Amino acid sequence: MTKKKVCMLGAFGVGKTSLVARFVKSLFSERYHSTIGVKIDKKDLVVNGAEVSLVLWDLPGEGEEDEFQKVRMSYLQGAAGYVLVVDGTRPETLETARNLQKRVEDTVGHLPFTVAVNKADLGNDWQENPSVCGRWQEQDWIFIPTSAKTGAGVEDLFQSLAERLVKG
Amino acid sequence: MTALPPSISEYVLHLTMEQQLPAFFVLDQEGRLCEWGGRPERYGISPLNQEPDAELFPFLHGIVPLGDEPVFFPCVETAPNVFADIHVFHREGKNWVLLLDVSADALRQQQMQQRLNEIALQRKPGN
C-alpha cells in the first residue's frame, strides 16, 4: 500500500488535533487541549481505486509572538504534503499560515498543501471579504471550509489532498 | 572542548539510563529491524511481534531508505502520554534509531503552554 506522510500545520488553537481526531476516529471534543510534540496517526483511504495510507503528523501550534512556539521544520522531513489549518473566526491565523508556508518552502522545498478553514460551524464571514482574502486567492491556494465539530468538509480535505499526492 | 573525566561521563550515563530510559534499534537500509535493545516497551514498541517495519516505526515513514545525514524528531508521542526524542543516525556501518524519554518535560510544558494559549485566546477581539 502506498503511504504518504502529511503534516498538520497552523497557529495554536485552530483545530489541527480536532481535525485529525474527526478524520481518524470520528470524534470531537469541545475542550481545547494544546499539543506538545507530535502525535502520529494513520488512516487508510481509497484513491482512484487504490489504497493509500495517510500517516498524519499532528504538530504543535505556532505561536504568533513567542519564539519558543515556532514549529521545527525537521518534522517535515519525508513529508509528501501538508495541511495548513486556519481558524475561520480568527483572521490573524491566516498570517501565521502564510509565514509557515514560506518557512516550509524555504527549508523543505515545495510540497503540495491544502488550507483548511476550520470552525466553519461558527460562521466565517471573513472568507468572503476580498480585502482579507484576495491576495491569498491570487496564490492559487486551495481553501476547504471544515468543521471538526460537525465533520463538514473533513473527509473532502484529506481525500482531495491524498488525490493530489498520489497524482504526484 | 576538554574530555570529561570518567567519573562525570559515568554519572551522565547513569542519569541517562535512569531518567531517559533509552531504547535502540538497528535497521538495514530499507528500514528492516536487525537488532534492538534497551526499553522499547516503554515507548509502546514491541519488536518481538516483528510487524512490518513501517508499522513498528511510523515515525520513520518518508525517511527510509535512510541516508547518512542524522535525523532528529523531538518530542514524539509514541504511546499515550509517552514522549520520546528520536535520533536516527549512521555509525560504524549501521543505522541506529535511539529513543530517549522526555515525557516528564513534555507534560510539564503542555500544562504551561495550555495556560498561555488559553490566556492568548481570551485576549482575542470578540472573546
Interface residues (C-beta under 8 A of the other chain):
Chain A: K3 K5 F12 G13 Y32 H33 S34 I36 G37 V38 K39 I40 K42 V55 P60 G61 G63 E64 D66 Q69 R72 S74 Y75 Q77 G78 A79 A80 T89 R90
Chain B: A54 P58 F59 H61 G62 I63 V71 F72 F73 P74 C75 V76 E77 F83 A106 L107 Q109 Q110 Q113 Q114 L116 N117 E118 A120 L121 K124 G126
